Amino acid sequence: MGLCDGRVAIVTGAGRGLGRAHALALAQQGAKVVVNDLGSAASGEGADATPAEQVVAEIRAMGGEAIVDTSDAASWAGAQAMVDAAVNQLGGLDIVVNNAGILRDRMLINMTEDDWDSVVRVHMKSTFALTNRAAQVWREQAKAGRMPDARVINTTSHSGLYCNIGQANYAAAKAGIASFSIVAARELGRYGVTVNAIAPRATTRMTEGLRDWDDEALRMRDPNWVSAVVAWLASPDAREISGRVFEAWGYGITIAESWQHGATAEASLDPAELGPRLIAAHHASRKNAGIDIGQHHDP
Ligand SMILES: NC(=O)c1ccc[n+]([C@@H]2O[C@H](COP(=O)([O-])OP(=O)(O)OC[C@H]3O[C@@H](n4cnc5c(N)ncnc54)[C@H](O)[C@@H]3O)[C@@H](O)[C@H]2O)c1
């Protein structure tokens, strides 16, 4: 018996890294999976069907059911094709895992228009497009009196939540995905859909050159720690949780609490009068949260 027996999932960017681990974990828990992957380079160029095909072969080898989809997840037609494949070939749609991503890190002063557009498009537009297309199916089901028990699990990042330098494009897209997830949770609950996001930390081709991890850090950065969270959130057992962001790795799963109101300054139409009040509010408010628990940084 698996936690996701009989459910149908779409995982974008599932040919490698975290997406591959999510697809395998969902299949292990009994889900049928649309394995989407464009097969691009880490920076977004090119296409190759092999990664998605390999993951589908792995799922079939363990007795599961899966199909390949090589759409660009950020295209509207690609998102629709994935939904159609799930419904028509696997018999329904219960779970969407928006995971596809690329990186183009640079200080913003050196960032090109294409660096910005490509990163924002692949992360943010793909998350919106597939959520929107899937939600059409769920709304129709709800209207027909068959209330879905559906899940959307999006992928944000510590970089977006805690504002890493050198990643203005990626951080903006990932912070956008965190807010999008909370808005979507509030909008789609009426159709039986929960929406949550994960901020993973794992060693994949995206992160492997960043530091020299010791053996323990490598163990804790195994994508499977993150995929266990995804597989549980995808299951009917997770029905009561929506609109949350989970920081996930082997060291523990931390809830990232959202922006909080700080001190309030009394308003004034006179900027000169306002200035000292804003300085006082600045000093009375907490610093922005840093990337590690308990750490803060100056804005
Ligand atoms: N690895 C980490 O520590 C980490 C940390 C924070 C967030 N993330 C996020 O996790 C997700 C997965 O990253 P990963 O580390 O496994 O990277 P990865 O490069 O190993 O995998 C990403 C996959 O997405 C696919 N992809 C890229 N653009 C696509 C598109 N337009 N359509 C379909 N597929 C596409 C790639 O072909 C690749 O197989 C990303 O959203 C990433 O930003 C990863």
The ligand as an SDF file (V2000), in Angstrom:
LIG
                    3D

 44 48  0  0  0  0  0  0  0  0999 V2000
   19.3140   21.7700   -5.8520 N   0  0  0  0  0  0  0  0  0  0  0  0
   19.0190   22.6630   -4.9110 C   0  0  0  0  0  0  0  0  0  0  0  0
   19.6800   22.7410   -3.8580 O   0  0  0  0  0  0  0  0  0  0  0  0
   17.8660   23.5820   -5.0980 C   0  0  0  0  0  0  0  0  0  0  0  0
   17.6820   24.6040   -4.1600 C   0  0  0  0  0  0  0  0  0  0  0  0
   16.5900   25.4430   -4.2890 C   0  0  0  0  0  0  0  0  0  0  0  0
   15.6990   25.2720   -5.3420 C   0  0  0  0  0  0  0  0  0  0  0  0
   15.9230   24.2880   -6.2580 N   0  0  0  0  0  0  0  0  0  0  0  0
   14.9440   24.1510   -7.3320 C   0  0  0  0  0  0  0  0  0  0  0  0
   14.6030   22.7870   -7.4980 O   0  0  0  0  0  0  0  0  0  0  0  0
   14.2070   22.5710   -8.8540 C   0  0  0  0  0  0  0  0  0  0  0  0
   14.9820   21.4010   -9.4270 C   0  0  0  0  0  0  0  0  0  0  0  0
   16.3480   21.7610   -9.4900 O   0  0  0  0  0  0  0  0  0  0  0  0
   17.5390   20.6750   -9.5430 P   0  0  0  0  0  0  0  0  0  0  0  0
   18.5100   21.1210   -8.5250 O   0  0  0  0  0  0  0  0  0  0  0  0
   17.0070   19.3030   -9.5060 O   0  0  0  0  0  0  0  0  0  0  0  0
   18.1560   21.0340  -10.9840 O   0  0  0  0  0  0  0  0  0  0  0  0
   18.4900   20.1310  -12.2660 P   0  0  0  0  0  0  0  0  0  0  0  0
   19.1690   21.0360  -13.2330 O   0  0  0  0  0  0  0  0  0  0  0  0
   19.1720   18.8690  -11.8480 O   0  0  0  0  0  0  0  0  0  0  0  0
   17.0580   19.7170  -12.8160 O   0  0  0  0  0  0  0  0  0  0  0  0
   16.2000   20.6280  -13.4300 C   0  0  0  0  0  0  0  0  0  0  0  0
   15.4950   19.9130  -14.5670 C   0  0  0  0  0  0  0  0  0  0  0  0
   14.5370   20.8140  -15.1570 O   0  0  0  0  0  0  0  0  0  0  0  0
   14.5470   20.6140  -16.5570 C   0  0  0  0  0  0  0  0  0  0  0  0
   14.0290   21.8180  -17.2240 N   0  0  0  0  0  0  0  0  0  0  0  0
   14.6280   23.0240  -17.3190 C   0  0  0  0  0  0  0  0  0  0  0  0
   13.8430   23.8640  -18.0220 N   0  0  0  0  0  0  0  0  0  0  0  0
   12.7290   23.1690  -18.3630 C   0  0  0  0  0  0  0  0  0  0  0  0
   11.5490   23.5070  -19.0760 C   0  0  0  0  0  0  0  0  0  0  0  0
   11.3700   24.7360  -19.5820 N   0  0  0  0  0  0  0  0  0  0  0  0
   10.6130   22.5480  -19.2370 N   0  0  0  0  0  0  0  0  0  0  0  0
   10.7770   21.2980  -18.7430 C   0  0  0  0  0  0  0  0  0  0  0  0
   11.8850   20.9310  -18.0700 N   0  0  0  0  0  0  0  0  0  0  0  0
   12.8430   21.8660  -17.8680 C   0  0  0  0  0  0  0  0  0  0  0  0
   16.0000   20.3350  -16.8740 C   0  0  0  0  0  0  0  0  0  0  0  0
   16.1300   19.6510  -18.1440 O   0  0  0  0  0  0  0  0  0  0  0  0
   16.4360   19.4940  -15.6910 C   0  0  0  0  0  0  0  0  0  0  0  0
   16.3240   18.1130  -15.9440 O   0  0  0  0  0  0  0  0  0  0  0  0
   14.4290   23.8920   -9.5710 C   0  0  0  0  0  0  0  0  0  0  0  0
   13.2330   24.6270   -9.6210 O   0  0  0  0  0  0  0  0  0  0  0  0
   15.4280   24.5960   -8.6820 C   0  0  0  0  0  0  0  0  0  0  0  0
   15.4120   25.9880   -8.8350 O   0  0  0  0  0  0  0  0  0  0  0  0
   16.9800   23.4480   -6.1730 C   0  0  0  0  0  0  0  0  0  0  0  0
  1  2  1  0
  2  3  2  0
  2  4  1  0
  4  5  1  0
  4 44  2  0
  5  6  2  0
  6  7  1  0
  7  8  2  0
  8  9  1  0
  8 44  1  0
  9 10  1  0
  9 42  1  0
 10 11  1  0
 11 12  1  0
 11 40  1  0
 12 13  1  0
 13 14  1  0
 14 15  2  0
 14 16  1  0
 14 17  1  0
 17 18  1  0
 18 19  2  0
 18 20  1  0
 18 21  1  0
 21 22  1  0
 22 23  1  0
 23 24  1  0
 23 38  1  0
 24 25  1  0
 25 26  1  0
 25 36  1  0
 26 27  1  0
 26 35  1  0
 27 28  2  0
 28 29  1  0
 29 30  1  0
 29 35  2  0
 30 31  1  0
 30 32  2  0
 32 33  1  0
 33 34  2  0
 34 35  1  0
 36 37  1  0
 36 38  1  0
 38 39  1  0
 40 41  1  0
 40 42  1  0
 42 43  1  0
M  CHG  2   8   1  16  -1
M  END
$$$$
